[in-house]
Amino acid sequence: MAGSARADAFPTERPIRLLTPYGAGGGIDIAARILSAVAEPHLGTRVDVVNMPGAGGLNAAMFTLDAKPDGYTLMISDYGPLITLPLREDTDYGPEDWTPVFQITEIAPTFVVHPDFPEPTLPGVMAAAAREPGRLHATHGAFMSSSHLPLLRLEQISELRMNHVPTLGGGETLQFLLASIVSLAVTNSSSIASAVEGGSVAPVAVATRQRIPELPETPTLLELGYDVVMPVWYTIFAPADVPEPRRRELAARIASAFDTERARSLAARASITLSGTDYDSLQQAYADTVATVTATISALQNP
């Protein structure tokens, strides 16, 4: 009876630790702290955010997996530490060792050009790349980052090649494009919002399944004939060996916490659009991302 009572108490027995593989102040950290601010009335316990940067996310991932698989130690991440890292390096875990519980937001990798580009559309970019293989300069974030992988996948599908110029992130990526150092940039939609509004850059495609509200006139790569769906998501994960009833209970309670005026207000203040993806759809979205990233990296390793 005592054991049953303890099981029924989940997750109210003690605080939940939410590991983030990045330092304080970034998008994932902010998303985690929104949950921390609204969690207790809905989860029956507080959520403590623990920043554990280092080793490309490996430190936070291993700490989460080494904890008792009872649902009280979770991780919030994009797909880099959980999918890209173990596919590229020899880690003690793989994508199959994780189960997504709740997606907080989804961010669209966006392909943009300078408005003075001769034909400021993705077909125009691809035609230019075909005319001079390897000569068109395209910039993105770090090597194998969530802005680089969609570009790689597009090249693999189209069998076209560009000259890649990595940067430190969205701000530098945008500056390279504005200075006409490159013809094409791939970055998160939020990084170029003001530049798009001001007309200094032209978005030509997004790497999401559907068009995004911020850029309703910008087609998806799917619409343009390229099967590249690689959104960046901020998702809360549990180790796969946490019992499914506990994962589903967490998903329902976290969803309830985010379905509040306070959560929406905090998210709006941080320019985060809440996703609200249901638990079962989230499993398929994760499987799709694993498949796409695996195919992209495999093609690089086995040209």
C-alpha angles and dihedrals in degrees: 000000000000091000091050091051091052091050091050090052094063124157096011099073097087142344121295117236113219111195121204120192092214137067127264121287102033126115096266092047091051091049090050092051092051087060090046090054096052104027109089101071090050103037096036090233138057126266115226115203114217118192111209109167124175144090093038092296096314094117095056093041094053093045089054094047093046092055121093107281094238101116096257095104115057137162132222115204150137116247097270101086095036102041114010097043098052091043091055103035139038103263131161091243141044136203089273091065091071135068121196114233105177134359113215099186144345123220123199122231100224129204111216136176136191109269088237091063106124093246108013097203132093092251086053091052093048092048090052090049090050093051093054110022113210094004102093109091118225125182131204140152124284122333110285091005124143089268094048099049096061089052091050091049091049090053092048093052095043094039088226126129131213133183106258120217113191121207138186092257149296099325095051091041090056093047092053089054096045090050090051091238086131134025098215134033131189116202142134116291091238091059094061102033096110092041090053091048090050093048095239093121133030120218112219105175145356126217096226132105093246135024114272125240093236092058106027093162095052114095125224120245086246091060089052092054101263118116096218113135109160111142121175111240134188102216136170112231135194124199107266092243093064103108112263095235088060093047091051092047090052091048092052095046095045089049089053091051092053092045091075134101091241093054091047091049093049091047093049090050088054093044090244118146108211114229106199094198111175121240098253095045088049092059090057093045090053092048090050092052092048090051094048096045090045092052092047095050093041091055090053093049094045106034 
